[in-house]
């Protein structure tokens, strides 16, 4: 019973609320179902099936709140969880930032649920993995990969009459292929709502091509280079920036979005004019949730418009304090691109480096959002519009904010997946000048 | 990853490798923590149900872990409590070998019927996977221990300390920071209690009660004029101890440029020092890039050991099982077999240890029923061993596992995780002051900061909390914008001095991430203050 339909969810949450004696009460229900297979050395190493359903109740008396959660659904259990949240609320200290719950609102249906993904079986996963292993074996490479599918739903209801429900499906696939000498390695990552769009054969073929073409890489001098980041590399780099689109941190003076002297950078030309970044839960290629836990609807929101900071997220508390409307954090991110293909970006490059993937990105300086990390699984030197040879991996120290000031060209936006959070984004291949590499790595 | 997880990640800030495990589980009333859970006799009965059901379906080996995981997190900022989370997670994970292949299944419905069904599911998974198997699993022999138990030797159970006391401590820490001139301060206490019962078809029934604690804070100071800000994190460590960790005695304090702590921690004193440090950091000199001799305090060096020594000696990485996620390792089997691969200079001795008192990795038995111990990884600078579990031991010529198997909860399958991995202190008497006295041009680094390393663990970059310039044997002032980059082998071969055992201290991590789906592991790394010569230092200041 991990996935409940809208009407059944509504009836269950109404029943829970009927047991409440608090000033305000909010109940939420989340269920997930799914499974995974992990493989390495061309054989399955682990596999699992996971199903969860959790009810959470937050009760408030004045500015004191308590939350309790349960995964049993008898009437007694429901009464118990409500009572427990009320006991915890009475014991809790007052929260000076407590915000009253919001009343009813209309939310559009989320478009992220695909029946074909919800119906995936262990055999479907095994078949997808078998296809991938076969490609690697034929190419005389070793495959290590992971496939995971999830079907989930979220719902909230509160004592002021608000009710919201959404459901979605996701499948994520990552594959690394390596040659037996350990001199070449390739990777591909895919994320979709619709399992039918996932082609593990094609993704493994790309990883295999990268493994073979990255073998016996040459060393080059670290320094500033024109760089083309493939979408999977750009996504990981930019994900770190998207998490920082918060007005409070900026206003408090401790974010790259803080303005020297006070306030935030809304209205400032912070990046190149080619950069436009927005969120839109109704984007056909990247559907997202249409409401958030504060009971706010999520609509199309532009964050960076032609390089100018248009919006930062304001929590209901911070919005009230600053006298503005709340702006929810984005539920997805789309960066507008151009029309060029990756091949065309390479063709237009006199000297540069093609980066297939980035790895182990960590924050070095929050002030400038300086990040460090390395290239991985296919780094290539470009000369006169052609890939000349593979180069050894390089460590970079670069800020995505500085990088987006140095944009030369953007390719066509495509759906891409973060290799750390497994979250999907719409990101183009990005060509930038003066990308800073600071040392060489022997890692393959 | 779902929206909710994204929001959680956003709230956590940047750079976490995995979500810490205390975000999972079911919130409960703290009073439930005082309940002992189900009786050991009932656990044994349930375990036998699982083992018998697995064998009846054709398993040649089975183990069962009945786990109750209690987590508490108290988070505050400035004058208010942000969150108090009390969670409990209880269930059973069953792992089997059938047709020469592993299978795993787990349930939170701990009844005899459901446990039997789960064991059968695990066998079914193993049989399904055996269709694509390569070689049959080969397990190192393991004797059964019968009914045994082990407990973290704690003095005060953190879960018995009232939440109010923890809130009061954190708010007094915050108050001290604000009174000292800080603009912002976040503080938290995290506590974990793993009550784990393990049984296997080898005849072991092992009951363990494991405690961990991590108090921490971050102080932020802003220079409004320039718009610059600096932070300083606590110099505490996560520990395998009870609440006694927060009762520091004079002998637990290490003097010097700033007070550091050995075994026990004084949070109130450290926050006052941090508030002074952060003020100084704003005024510090931006570092001139170049080669420096580095003097690394144990509060910093633990993370460099973790990334550059402990990870590359994980045997699953060496073999390629992590190739698609955490990566592989430059310490390939041929280097180990040669018997003369000089990982570091002759004074570098690194020990793997699952017993060290107060450490995060200390347990009596690992999660596949192997009694824990200690062994050398690097001996006199030479790579001599790895970290292995039962199905890997034969690959490195061992007839017994080294006891490195761990799962973050009952719901996750156990796999190879690192033990405590520590640099041994210098054998001849050497104080930190004497070490600094011999440095002409150097930087003394305290506390861990930014960290990044490649997927085979060659090239790394580390920051820190505070950096002091050393000129001609004297500390001359504070530096900022410092990060060092090196190649692991060159770095450890540039190790020229290690302070003696009187300076030895543990650092560690609560949430080291590995695996797909990701799991976190808690681990400590000890060292004394250590000198590395001629390391490349870069300046990290930028302008946007």
Interface residues (C-beta under 8 A of the other chain):
Chain A: X30 X32 X36 X38 X39 X40 X41 X42 X43 X44 X45 X46 X47 X48 X49 X50 X54 X56 X67 X68 X69 X70 X71 X84 X87 X88 X91 X92 X93 X95 X96 X97 X122 X126 X129 X130 X133 X142 X144 X145 X146 X148 X150 X152 X154 X168 X170 X174 X175 X176 X178 X182 X185 X187 X240 X243 X244 X246 X252 X253 X254 X256 X258 X259 X260 X261 X262 X270 X288 X289 X292 X293 X329 X331 X359 X360 X361 X362 X363 X364 X365 X366 X367 X368 X369 X370 X372 X373 X374 X376 X393 X395 X397 X399 X401 X402 X405 X420 X421 X422 X423 X438 X439 X440 X441 X442 X443 X444
Chain B: X1 X2 X3 X4 X5 X6 X7 X9 X10 X13 X14 X15 X17 X26 X27 X28 X29 X79 X80 X81 X84 X101 X102 X103 X104 X105 X106 X108 X125 X128 X129 X131 X132 X133 X134 X135 X163 X167 X183 X184 X220 X222 X224 X225 X226 X227 X228 X229 X231 X319 X320 X321 X322 X323 X324 X325 X327 X328 X330 X332 X411 X413 X415 X450 X451 X452 X453 X454 X455 X456 X457 X458 X459 X461 X463 X481 X483 X485 X487 X515 X516 X517 X536 X538 X540 X541 X542 X543 X544
